[in-house]
Amino acid sequence: MGKGIVSQDLPGIGTRYDVDLGSRSQRLSIVVRRDGVRDLYIFTSGSDDPVAVIELTDEQARKVGALLVGTYFAD
Amino acid sequence: MGKGIVSQDLPGIGTRYDVDLGSRSQRLSIVVRRDGVRDLYIFTSGSDDPVAVIELTDEQARKVGALLVGTYFAD
């Protein structure tokens, strides 16, 4: 599971996870903050600057995560 | 769990999920394809055109999902 994920402690903030998507021009980083907020950084331009940053509350992150993992089922 | 998620069948392709992030200018859609590939569409510009599209294999989607749900633990 840990393959392709590099984590880095961000003292006082939380943990940053860089997910290798097998392409330099398509990367994704997630910062899990101590307070539960997750920041999603999307890199698609090959640059070190993200093309998009999405801030997710704990609840939102769980929803999006469930969709991605495949455990989301509509009511 | 279903609150804030609108799903739509895409005949022959899979299912599209629109996740409400509480802001018109910050939206996220996930297309779960029948073959397991997930397409992640990020909208941060307030426009109907995504600023980024990320294609995730089933394995990659599970990794990213685990990070977001909070069930990822390093080896």
Backbone of each chain as nested JSON, in Angstrom:
{
  "chains": [
    {"id": "A", "residues": [
      {"number": 1, "name": "MET", "atoms": {"N": [0.832, -1.213, 0.0], "CA": [0.0, 0.0, 0.0], "C": [0.857, 1.249, 0.0]}},
      {"number": 2, "name": "GLY", "atoms": {"N": [2.013, 1.166, 0.752], "CA": [2.83, 2.358, 0.865], "C": [3.611, 2.672, -0.4]}},
      {"number": 3, "name": "LYS", "atoms": {"N": [3.653, 1.727, -1.324], "CA": [4.404, 1.935, -2.557], "C": [3.837, 3.131, -3.328]}},
      {"number": 4, "name": "GLY", "atoms": {"N": [4.77, 3.99, -3.717], "CA": [4.31, 5.127, -4.505], "C": [3.828, 6.297, -3.684]}},
      {"number": 5, "name": "ILE", "atoms": {"N": [3.951, 6.176, -2.348], "CA": [3.562, 7.295, -1.487], "C": [4.755, 7.698, -0.635]}},
      {"number": 6, "name": "VAL", "atoms": {"N": [5.121, 8.948, -0.704], "CA": [6.207, 9.478, 0.119], "C": [5.601, 10.433, 1.134]}},
      {"number": 7, "name": "SER", "atoms": {"N": [5.886, 10.191, 2.408], "CA": [5.317, 11.073, 3.425], "C": [6.406, 11.919, 4.063]}},
      {"number": 8, "name": "GLN", "atoms": {"N": [6.005, 13.043, 4.55], "CA": [6.935, 14.001, 5.135], "C": [6.228, 14.718, 6.28]}},
      {"number": 9, "name": "ASP", "atoms": {"N": [6.864, 14.712, 7.438], "CA": [6.281, 15.443, 8.565], "C": [6.385, 16.935, 8.333]}},
      {"number": 10, "name": "LEU", "atoms": {"N": [5.324, 17.619, 8.607], "CA": [5.34, 19.08, 8.57], "C": [5.129, 19.549, 10.001]}},
      {"number": 11, "name": "PRO", "atoms": {"N": [6.232, 19.804, 10.71], "CA": [6.122, 20.11, 12.145], "C": [5.105, 21.21, 12.431]}},
      {"number": 12, "name": "GLY", "atoms": {"N": [4.227, 20.908, 13.356], "CA": [3.227, 21.892, 13.742], "C": [2.024, 21.939, 12.832]}},
      {"number": 13, "name": "ILE", "atoms": {"N": [2.117, 21.28, 11.686], "CA": [1.013, 21.33, 10.718], "C": [0.363, 19.96, 10.57]}},
      {"number": 14, "name": "GLY", "atoms": {"N": [1.174, 18.967, 10.227], "CA": [0.621, 17.637, 10.017], "C": [1.563, 16.808, 9.178]}},
      {"number": 15, "name": "THR", "atoms": {"N": [1.027, 16.097, 8.214], "CA": [1.836, 15.233, 7.361], "C": [1.48, 15.468, 5.903]}},
      {"number": 16, "name": "ARG", "atoms": {"N": [2.506, 15.526, 5.092], "CA": [2.299, 15.671, 3.665], "C": [2.571, 14.343, 2.974]}},
      {"number": 17, "name": "TYR", "atoms": {"N": [1.685, 13.936, 2.098], "CA": [1.845, 12.705, 1.338], "C": [1.896, 13.041, -0.148]}},
      {"number": 18, "name": "ASP", "atoms": {"N": [2.972, 12.616, -0.786], "CA": [3.075, 12.79, -2.222], "C": [2.773, 11.458, -2.884]}},
      {"number": 19, "name": "VAL", "atoms": {"N": [1.811, 11.464, -3.758], "CA": [1.399, 10.231, -4.414], "C": [1.948, 10.205, -5.833]}},
      {"number": 20, "name": "ASP", "atoms": {"N": [2.72, 9.178, -6.108], "CA": [3.29, 9.012, -7.441], "C": [2.225, 8.426, -8.367]}},
      {"number": 21, "name": "LEU", "atoms": {"N": [1.913, 9.141, -9.405], "CA": [0.905, 8.641, -10.34], "C": [1.549, 8.127, -11.625]}},
      {"number": 22, "name": "GLY", "atoms": {"N": [2.845, 7.89, -11.527], "CA": [3.523, 7.285, -12.665], "C": [3.826, 8.245, -13.793]}},
      {"number": 23, "name": "SER", "atoms": {"N": [3.728, 9.519, -13.485], "CA": [3.972, 10.519, -14.518], "C": [4.456, 11.803, -13.867]}},
      {"number": 24, "name": "ARG", "atoms": {"N": [5.478, 12.377, -14.416], "CA": [5.977, 13.619, -13.833], "C": [4.98, 14.758, -14.012]}},
      {"number": 25, "name": "SER", "atoms": {"N": [4.192, 14.642, -15.058], "CA": [3.289, 15.753, -15.366], "C": [1.938, 15.609, -14.673]}},
      {"number": 26, "name": "GLN", "atoms": {"N": [1.784, 14.527, -13.915], "CA": [0.513, 14.323, -13.209], "C": [0.834, 13.837, -11.806]}},
      {"number": 27, "name": "ARG", "atoms": {"N": [0.749, 14.75, -10.848], "CA": [1.068, 14.4, -9.468], "C": [-0.025, 14.909, -8.556]}},
      {"number": 28, "name": "LEU", "atoms": {"N": [-0.014, 14.369, -7.35], "CA": [-1.043, 14.711, -6.393], "C": [-0.42, 14.659, -4.995]}},
      {"number": 29, "name": "SER", "atoms": {"N": [-0.667, 15.681, -4.204], "CA": [-0.192, 15.694, -2.822], "C": [-1.357, 15.974, -1.899]}},
      {"number": 30, "name": "ILE", "atoms": {"N": [-1.3, 15.349, -0.743], "CA": [-2.337, 15.571, 0.258], "C": [-1.655, 15.956, 1.559]}},
      {"number": 31, "name": "VAL", "atoms": {"N": [-2.076, 17.061, 2.131], "CA": [-1.603, 17.436, 3.453], "C": [-2.725, 17.131, 4.438]}},
      {"number": 32, "name": "VAL", "atoms": {"N": [-2.428, 16.223, 5.364], "CA": [-3.39, 15.898, 6.415], "C": [-3.014, 16.734, 7.625]}},
      {"number": 33, "name": "ARG", "atoms": {"N": [-3.826, 17.732, 7.9], "CA": [-3.513, 18.62, 9.021], "C": [-3.953, 17.994, 10.331]}},
      {"number": 34, "name": "ARG", "atoms": {"N": [-3.29, 18.419, 11.377], "CA": [-3.604, 17.871, 12.701], "C": [-5.063, 18.044, 13.081]}},
      {"number": 35, "name": "ASP", "atoms": {"N": [-5.686, 19.109, 12.576], "CA": [-7.08, 19.37, 12.938], "C": [-8.054, 18.603, 12.033]}},
      {"number": 36, "name": "GLY", "atoms": {"N": [-7.512, 17.758, 11.149], "CA": [-8.385, 16.926, 10.324], "C": [-8.602, 17.454, 8.92]}},
      {"number": 37, "name": "VAL", "atoms": {"N": [-8.337, 18.728, 8.716], "CA": [-8.5, 19.289, 7.372], "C": [-7.488, 18.647, 6.432]}},
      {"number": 38, "name": "ARG", "atoms": {"N": [-7.916, 18.342, 5.223], "CA": [-7.015, 17.819, 4.198], "C": [-6.922, 18.818, 3.043]}},
      {"number": 39, "name": "ASP", "atoms": {"N": [-5.709, 19.123, 2.667], "CA": [-5.486, 19.968, 1.505], "C": [-5.032, 19.076, 0.365]}},
      {"number": 40, "name": "LEU", "atoms": {"N": [-5.729, 19.204, -0.742], "CA": [-5.438, 18.391, -1.917], "C": [-4.75, 19.288, -2.946]}},
      {"number": 41, "name": "TYR", "atoms": {"N": [-3.524, 18.908, -3.299], "CA": [-2.769, 19.677, -4.286], "C": [-2.683, 18.866, -5.569]}},
      {"number": 42, "name": "ILE", "atoms": {"N": [-3.097, 19.497, -6.661], "CA": [-3.092, 18.817, -7.952], "C": [-2.049, 19.45, -8.854]}},
      {"number": 43, "name": "PHE", "atoms": {"N": [-1.172, 18.622, -9.384], "CA": [-0.134, 19.089, -10.311], "C": [-0.351, 18.396, -11.655]}},
      {"number": 44, "name": "THR", "atoms": {"N": [-0.638, 19.148, -12.674], "CA": [-0.793, 18.525, -13.994], "C": [0.018, 19.248, -15.058]}},
      {"number": 45, "name": "SER", "atoms": {"N": [0.729, 20.259, -14.639], "CA": [1.406, 21.096, -15.637], "C": [2.892, 20.776, -15.774]}},
      {"number": 46, "name": "GLY", "atoms": {"N": [3.393, 19.84, -14.906], "CA": [4.817, 19.565, -14.926], "C": [5.607, 20.584, -14.123]}},
      {"number": 47, "name": "SER", "atoms": {"N": [4.914, 21.591, -13.627], "CA": [5.555, 22.631, -12.812], "C": [5.436, 22.279, -11.335]}},
      {"number": 48, "name": "ASP", "atoms": {"N": [6.249, 22.935, -10.496], "CA": [6.156, 22.711, -9.058], "C": [4.99, 23.461, -8.429]}},
      {"number": 49, "name": "ASP", "atoms": {"N": [4.348, 24.297, -9.215], "CA": [3.179, 25.002, -8.709], "C": [1.927, 24.198, -9.027]}},
      {"number": 50, "name": "PRO", "atoms": {"N": [1.088, 23.957, -8.011], "CA": [-0.133, 23.195, -8.273], "C": [-1.085, 23.984, -9.18]}},
      {"number": 51, "name": "VAL", "atoms": {"N": [-1.799, 23.272, -10.029], "CA": [-2.814, 23.943, -10.844], "C": [-4.091, 24.133, -10.034]}},
      {"number": 52, "name": "ALA", "atoms": {"N": [-4.227, 23.356, -8.955], "CA": [-5.414, 23.495, -8.116], "C": [-5.104, 23.05, -6.697]}},
      {"number": 53, "name": "VAL", "atoms": {"N": [-5.708, 23.745, -5.755], "CA": [-5.624, 23.368, -4.348], "C": [-7.049, 23.323, -3.815]}},
      {"number": 54, "name": "ILE", "atoms": {"N": [-7.411, 22.195, -3.244], "CA": [-8.764, 22.034, -2.695], "C": [-8.639, 21.766, -1.204]}},
      {"number": 55, "name": "GLU", "atoms": {"N": [-9.37, 22.558, -0.421], "CA": [-9.363, 22.343, 1.03], "C": [-10.611, 21.57, 1.407]}},
      {"number": 56, "name": "LEU", "atoms": {"N": [-10.403, 20.413, 2.038], "CA": [-11.524, 19.553, 2.405], "C": [-11.636, 19.443, 3.916]}},
      {"number": 57, "name": "THR", "atoms": {"N": [-12.84, 19.604, 4.424], "CA": [-13.064, 19.323, 5.833], "C": [-12.932, 17.821, 6.03]}},
      {"number": 58, "name": "ASP", "atoms": {"N": [-12.857, 17.406, 7.278], "CA": [-12.767, 15.979, 7.573], "C": [-13.924, 15.217, 6.918]}},
      {"number": 59, "name": "GLU", "atoms": {"N": [-15.128, 15.763, 7.03], "CA": [-16.313, 15.089, 6.476], "C": [-16.24, 15.014, 4.951]}},
      {"number": 60, "name": "GLN", "atoms": {"N": [-15.861, 16.11, 4.333], "CA": [-15.753, 16.119, 2.88], "C": [-14.683, 15.148, 2.394]}},
      {"number": 61, "name": "ALA", "atoms": {"N": [-13.554, 15.126, 3.1], "CA": [-12.46, 14.238, 2.709], "C": [-12.895, 12.778, 2.792]}},
      {"number": 62, "name": "ARG", "atoms": {"N": [-13.687, 12.45, 3.812], "CA": [-14.169, 11.073, 3.953], "C": [-15.106, 10.689, 2.811]}},
      {"number": 63, "name": "LYS", "atoms": {"N": [-15.949, 11.634, 2.402], "CA": [-16.852, 11.364, 1.28], "C": [-16.069, 11.115, -0.004]}},
      {"number": 64, "name": "VAL", "atoms": {"N": [-15.158, 12.031, -0.301], "CA": [-14.37, 11.91, -1.528], "C": [-13.529, 10.629, -1.473]}},
      {"number": 65, "name": "GLY", "atoms": {"N": [-12.965, 10.363, -0.299], "CA": [-12.164, 9.16, -0.131], "C": [-12.964, 7.897, -0.362]}},
      {"number": 66, "name": "ALA", "atoms": {"N": [-14.185, 7.86, 0.155], "CA": [-15.042, 6.686, -0.02], "C": [-15.355, 6.471, -1.497]}},
      {"number": 67, "name": "LEU", "atoms": {"N": [-15.581, 7.555, -2.205], "CA": [-15.84, 7.441, -3.646], "C": [-14.627, 6.851, -4.355]}},
      {"number": 68, "name": "LEU", "atoms": {"N": [-13.451, 7.302, -3.967], "CA": [-12.235, 6.84, -4.636], "C": [-11.898, 5.402, -4.276]}},
      {"number": 69, "name": "VAL", "atoms": {"N": [-12.08, 5.058, -3.001], "CA": [-11.775, 3.696, -2.566], "C": [-12.787, 2.72, -3.166]}},
      {"number": 70, "name": "GLY", "atoms": {"N": [-14.006, 3.205, -3.384], "CA": [-15.041, 2.356, -3.956], "C": [-15.997, 1.824, -2.914]}},
      {"number": 71, "name": "THR", "atoms": {"N": [-16.028, 2.492, -1.76], "CA": [-16.921, 2.039, -0.688], "C": [-18.116, 2.965, -0.519]}},
      {"number": 72, "name": "TYR", "atoms": {"N": [-18.317, 3.836, -1.495], "CA": [-19.473, 4.72, -1.413], "C": [-20.683, 4.06, -2.05]}},
      {"number": 73, "name": "PHE", "atoms": {"N": [-21.777, 4.06, -1.316], "CA": [-23.031, 3.58, -1.876], "C": [-24.102, 4.602, -1.559]}},
      {"number": 74, "name": "ALA", "atoms": {"N": [-24.884, 4.925, -2.536], "CA": [-25.952, 5.902, -2.324], "C": [-26.959, 5.34, -1.326]}},
      {"number": 75, "name": "ASP", "atoms": {"N": [-27.624, 6.247, -0.626], "CA": [-28.599, 5.822, 0.383], "C": [-29.738, 5.035, -0.272]}}
    ]},
    {"id": "B", "residues": [
      {"number": 1, "name": "MET", "atoms": {"N": [-24.228, 9.997, 4.751], "CA": [-23.08, 9.936, 3.852], "C": [-23.407, 10.485, 2.469]}},
      {"number": 2, "name": "GLY", "atoms": {"N": [-24.671, 10.201, 2.014], "CA": [-25.022, 10.615, 0.669], "C": [-25.236, 12.108, 0.535]}},
      {"number": 3, "name": "LYS", "atoms": {"N": [-25.357, 12.786, 1.673], "CA": [-25.592, 14.235, 1.647], "C": [-24.446, 14.946, 0.935]}},
      {"number": 4, "name": "GLY", "atoms": {"N": [-24.832, 15.798, 0.002], "CA": [-23.797, 16.57, -0.668], "C": [-23.173, 15.868, -1.852]}},
      {"number": 5, "name": "ILE", "atoms": {"N": [-23.694, 14.678, -2.178], "CA": [-23.19, 13.96, -3.35], "C": [-24.351, 13.686, -4.304]}},
      {"number": 6, "name": "VAL", "atoms": {"N": [-24.192, 14.122, -5.536], "CA": [-25.206, 13.855, -6.547], "C": [-24.604, 12.881, -7.545]}},
      {"number": 7, "name": "SER", "atoms": {"N": [-25.296, 11.767, -7.771], "CA": [-24.764, 10.795, -8.722], "C": [-25.603, 10.769, -9.989]}},
      {"number": 8, "name": "GLN", "atoms": {"N": [-24.962, 10.387, -11.055], "CA": [-25.623, 10.367, -12.356], "C": [-25.058, 9.199, -13.155]}},
      {"number": 9, "name": "ASP", "atoms": {"N": [-25.938, 8.355, -13.658], "CA": [-25.47, 7.252, -14.505], "C": [-24.967, 7.781, -15.829]}},
      {"number": 10, "name": "LEU", "atoms": {"N": [-23.849, 7.274, -16.252], "CA": [-23.333, 7.586, -17.572], "C": [-23.377, 6.283, -18.363]}},
      {"number": 11, "name": "PRO", "atoms": {"N": [-24.447, 6.082, -19.116], "CA": [-24.648, 4.792, -19.785], "C": [-23.424, 4.365, -20.592]}},
      {"number": 12, "name": "GLY", "atoms": {"N": [-23.005, 3.145, -20.34], "CA": [-21.866, 2.601, -21.073], "C": [-20.528, 3.016, -20.514]}},
      {"number": 13, "name": "ILE", "atoms": {"N": [-20.528, 3.979, -19.607], "CA": [-19.25, 4.475, -19.069], "C": [-19.111, 4.125, -17.594]}},
      {"number": 14, "name": "GLY", "atoms": {"N": [-20.096, 4.543, -16.802], "CA": [-20.024, 4.29, -15.371], "C": [-20.94, 5.246, -14.629]}},
      {"number": 15, "name": "THR", "atoms": {"N": [-20.438, 5.812, -13.544], "CA": [-21.247, 6.714, -12.735], "C": [-20.458, 7.971, -12.418]}},
      {"number": 16, "name": "ARG", "atoms": {"N": [-21.116, 9.084, -12.516], "CA": [-20.483, 10.349, -12.172], "C": [-21.018, 10.828, -10.828]}},
      {"number": 17, "name": "TYR", "atoms": {"N": [-20.11, 11.235, -9.959], "CA": [-20.487, 11.76, -8.65], "C": [-20.009, 13.199, -8.535]}},
      {"number": 18, "name": "ASP", "atoms": {"N": [-20.945, 14.088, -8.255], "CA": [-20.582, 15.483, -8.017], "C": [-20.609, 15.732, -6.516]}},
      {"number": 19, "name": "VAL", "atoms": {"N": [-19.491, 16.186, -5.998], "CA": [-19.388, 16.399, -4.557], "C": [-19.492, 17.893, -4.269]}},
      {"number": 20, "name": "ASP", "atoms": {"N": [-20.493, 18.231, -3.472], "CA": [-20.693, 19.619, -3.08], "C": [-19.708, 19.973, -1.968]}},
      {"number": 21, "name": "LEU", "atoms": {"N": [-18.848, 20.946, -2.241], "CA": [-17.871, 21.352, -1.231], "C": [-18.276, 22.665, -0.571]}},
      {"number": 22, "name": "GLY", "atoms": {"N": [-19.547, 23.011, -0.729], "CA": [-20.056, 24.183, -0.039], "C": [-19.655, 25.498, -0.668]}},
      {"number": 23, "name": "SER", "atoms": {"N": [-19.201, 25.413, -1.903], "CA": [-18.756, 26.623, -2.569], "C": [-18.907, 26.454, -4.077]}},
      {"number": 24, "name": "ARG", "atoms": {"N": [-19.459, 27.432, -4.726], "CA": [-19.613, 27.325, -6.178], "C": [-18.261, 27.324, -6.875]}},
      {"number": 25, "name": "SER", "atoms": {"N": [-17.308, 27.987, -6.258], "CA": [-16.015, 28.153, -6.926], "C": [-15.068, 26.986, -6.628]}},
      {"number": 26, "name": "GLN", "atoms": {"N": [-15.521, 26.029, -5.811], "CA": [-14.674, 24.881, -5.486], "C": [-15.533, 23.629, -5.548]}},
      {"number": 27, "name": "ARG", "atoms": {"N": [-15.374, 22.893, -6.644], "CA": [-16.173, 21.692, -6.817], "C": [-15.278, 20.545, -7.261]}},
      {"number": 28, "name": "LEU", "atoms": {"N": [-15.83, 19.36, -7.108], "CA": [-15.047, 18.167, -7.415], "C": [-16.015, 17.113, -7.954]}},
      {"number": 29, "name": "SER", "atoms": {"N": [-15.647, 16.485, -9.039], "CA": [-16.455, 15.399, -9.589], "C": [-15.576, 14.181, -9.804]}},
      {"number": 30, "name": "ILE", "atoms": {"N": [-16.168, 13.035, -9.585], "CA": [-15.448, 11.781, -9.797], "C": [-16.282, 10.912, -10.728]}},
      {"number": 31, "name": "VAL", "atoms": {"N": [-15.657, 10.443, -11.789], "CA": [-16.317, 9.472, -12.65], "C": [-15.699, 8.109, -12.355]}},
      {"number": 32, "name": "VAL", "atoms": {"N": [-16.544, 7.194, -11.861], "CA": [-16.092, 5.828, -11.609], "C": [-16.469, 5.016, -12.84]}},
      {"number": 33, "name": "ARG", "atoms": {"N": [-15.451, 4.654, -13.608], "CA": [-15.725, 3.911, -14.837], "C": [-15.925, 2.439, -14.535]}},
      {"number": 34, "name": "ARG", "atoms": {"N": [-16.638, 1.786, -15.412], "CA": [-16.941, 0.356, -15.225], "C": [-15.683, -0.481, -15.085]}},
      {"number": 35, "name": "ASP", "atoms": {"N": [-14.608, -0.037, -15.726], "CA": [-13.368, -0.819, -15.674], "C": [-12.52, -0.482, -14.449]}},
      {"number": 36, "name": "GLY", "atoms": {"N": [-13.061, 0.376, -13.556], "CA": [-12.364, 0.666, -12.317], "C": [-11.577, 1.961, -12.329]}},
      {"number": 37, "name": "VAL", "atoms": {"N": [-11.299, 2.477, -13.498], "CA": [-10.579, 3.757, -13.572], "C": [-11.466, 4.859, -12.999]}},
      {"number": 38, "name": "ARG", "atoms": {"N": [-10.833, 5.751, -12.231], "CA": [-11.561, 6.91, -11.714], "C": [-10.959, 8.181, -12.313]}},
      {"number": 39, "name": "ASP", "atoms": {"N": [-11.826, 9.019, -12.822], "CA": [-11.4, 10.331, -13.31], "C": [-11.811, 11.374, -12.284]}},
      {"number": 40, "name": "LEU", "atoms": {"N": [-10.829, 12.154, -11.895], "CA": [-11.048, 13.177, -10.882], "C": [-11.062, 14.528, -11.582]}},
      {"number": 41, "name": "TYR", "atoms": {"N": [-12.183, 15.222, -11.483], "CA": [-12.312, 16.541, -12.102], "C": [-12.322, 17.597, -11.01]}},
      {"number": 42, "name": "ILE", "atoms": {"N": [-11.424, 18.561, -11.147], "CA": [-11.309, 19.618, -10.144], "C": [-11.757, 20.939, -10.751]}},
      {"number": 43, "name": "PHE", "atoms": {"N": [-12.692, 21.581, -10.078], "CA": [-13.173, 22.89, -10.518], "C": [-12.871, 23.916, -9.43]}},
      {"number": 44, "name": "THR", "atoms": {"N": [-12.06, 24.875, -9.746], "CA": [-11.779, 25.911, -8.737], "C": [-11.942, 27.307, -9.314]}},
      {"number": 45, "name": "SER", "atoms": {"N": [-12.313, 27.376, -10.574], "CA": [-12.333, 28.685, -11.221], "C": [-13.729, 29.288, -11.293]}},
      {"number": 46, "name": "GLY", "atoms": {"N": [-14.764, 28.518, -10.838], "CA": [-16.126, 29.014, -10.97], "C": [-16.678, 28.741, -12.36]}},
      {"number": 47, "name": "SER", "atoms": {"N": [-15.844, 28.221, -13.234], "CA": [-16.262, 27.908, -14.603], "C": [-16.7, 26.454, -14.683]}},
      {"number": 48, "name": "ASP", "atoms": {"N": [-17.409, 26.102, -15.769], "CA": [-17.826, 24.712, -15.957], "C": [-16.696, 23.859, -16.501]}},
      {"number": 49, "name": "ASP", "atoms": {"N": [-15.596, 24.479, -16.845], "CA": [-14.444, 23.722, -17.316], "C": [-13.528, 23.408, -16.142]}},
      {"number": 50, "name": "PRO", "atoms": {"N": [-13.158, 22.136, -15.992], "CA": [-12.268, 21.796, -14.879], "C": [-10.891, 22.421, -15.074]}},
      {"number": 51, "name": "VAL", "atoms": {"N": [-10.262, 22.802, -13.954], "CA": [-8.892, 23.308, -14.045], "C": [-7.914, 22.142, -14.117]}},
      {"number": 52, "name": "ALA", "atoms": {"N": [-8.373, 20.963, -13.68], "CA": [-7.503, 19.794, -13.729], "C": [-8.339, 18.527, -13.836]}},
      {"number": 53, "name": "VAL", "atoms": {"N": [-7.814, 17.583, -14.578], "CA": [-8.418, 16.257, -14.668], "C": [-7.319, 15.25, -14.392]}},
      {"number": 54, "name": "ILE", "atoms": {"N": [-7.548, 14.378, -13.416], "CA": [-6.564, 13.361, -13.064], "C": [-7.182, 11.99, -13.308]}},
      {"number": 55, "name": "GLU", "atoms": {"N": [-6.473, 11.161, -14.043], "CA": [-6.96, 9.8, -14.283], "C": [-6.233, 8.854, -13.34]}},
      {"number": 56, "name": "LEU", "atoms": {"N": [-6.997, 8.148, -12.523], "CA": [-6.414, 7.251, -11.527], "C": [-6.773, 5.809, -11.842]}},
      {"number": 57, "name": "THR", "atoms": {"N": [-5.777, 4.94, -11.806], "CA": [-6.079, 3.517, -11.898], "C": [-6.793, 3.101, -10.615]}},
      {"number": 58, "name": "ASP", "atoms": {"N": [-7.341, 1.907, -10.622], "CA": [-8.016, 1.403, -9.432], "C": [-7.078, 1.445, -8.226]}},
      {"number": 59, "name": "GLU", "atoms": {"N": [-5.843, 1.012, -8.41], "CA": [-4.874, 0.973, -7.308], "C": [-4.541, 2.385, -6.811]}},
      {"number": 60, "name": "GLN", "atoms": {"N": [-4.312, 3.282, -7.736], "CA": [-3.994, 4.665, -7.35], "C": [-5.176, 5.3, -6.619]}},
      {"number": 61, "name": "ALA", "atoms": {"N": [-6.379, 5.05, -7.122], "CA": [-7.568, 5.638, -6.494], "C": [-7.74, 5.137, -5.064]}},
      {"number": 62, "name": "ARG", "atoms": {"N": [-7.414, 3.862, -4.841], "CA": [-7.525, 3.308, -3.493], "C": [-6.515, 3.942, -2.54]}},
      {"number": 63, "name": "LYS", "atoms": {"N": [-5.315, 4.192, -3.052], "CA": [-4.296, 4.852, -2.224], "C": [-4.726, 6.258, -1.837]}},
      {"number": 64, "name": "VAL", "atoms": {"N": [-5.123, 7.025, -2.845], "CA": [-5.529, 8.409, -2.584], "C": [-6.754, 8.421, -1.667]}},
      {"number": 65, "name": "GLY", "atoms": {"N": [-7.675, 7.499, -1.925], "CA": [-8.877, 7.418, -1.101], "C": [-8.554, 7.111, 0.349]}},
      {"number": 66, "name": "ALA", "atoms": {"N": [-7.613, 6.183, 0.561], "CA": [-7.231, 5.818, 1.932], "C": [-6.622, 7.016, 2.659]}},
      {"number": 67, "name": "LEU", "atoms": {"N": [-5.826, 7.792, 1.932], "CA": [-5.243, 8.994, 2.534], "C": [-6.341, 9.968, 2.941]}},
      {"number": 68, "name": "LEU", "atoms": {"N": [-7.335, 10.123, 2.081], "CA": [-8.403, 11.085, 2.363], "C": [-9.324, 10.61, 3.475]}},
      {"number": 69, "name": "VAL", "atoms": {"N": [-9.636, 9.312, 3.466], "CA": [-10.521, 8.77, 4.5], "C": [-9.805, 8.78, 5.849]}},
      {"number": 70, "name": "GLY", "atoms": {"N": [-8.469, 8.619, 5.803], "CA": [-7.717, 8.626, 7.05], "C": [-7.335, 7.236, 7.487]}},
      {"number": 71, "name": "THR", "atoms": {"N": [-7.391, 6.286, 6.551], "CA": [-7.052, 4.903, 6.892], "C": [-5.703, 4.489, 6.331]}},
      {"number": 72, "name": "TYR", "atoms": {"N": [-4.96, 5.475, 5.864], "CA": [-3.626, 5.138, 5.355], "C": [-2.604, 5.16, 6.484]}},
      {"number": 73, "name": "PHE", "atoms": {"N": [-1.841, 4.105, 6.575], "CA": [-0.74, 4.078, 7.523], "C": [0.501, 3.589, 6.793]}},
      {"number": 74, "name": "ALA", "atoms": {"N": [1.59, 4.28, 6.996], "CA": [2.831, 3.889, 6.331], "C": [3.257, 2.517, 6.825]}},
      {"number": 75, "name": "ASP", "atoms": {"N": [3.952, 1.799, 5.963], "CA": [4.451, 0.472, 6.338], "C": [5.367, 0.582, 7.547]}}
    ]}
  ]
}
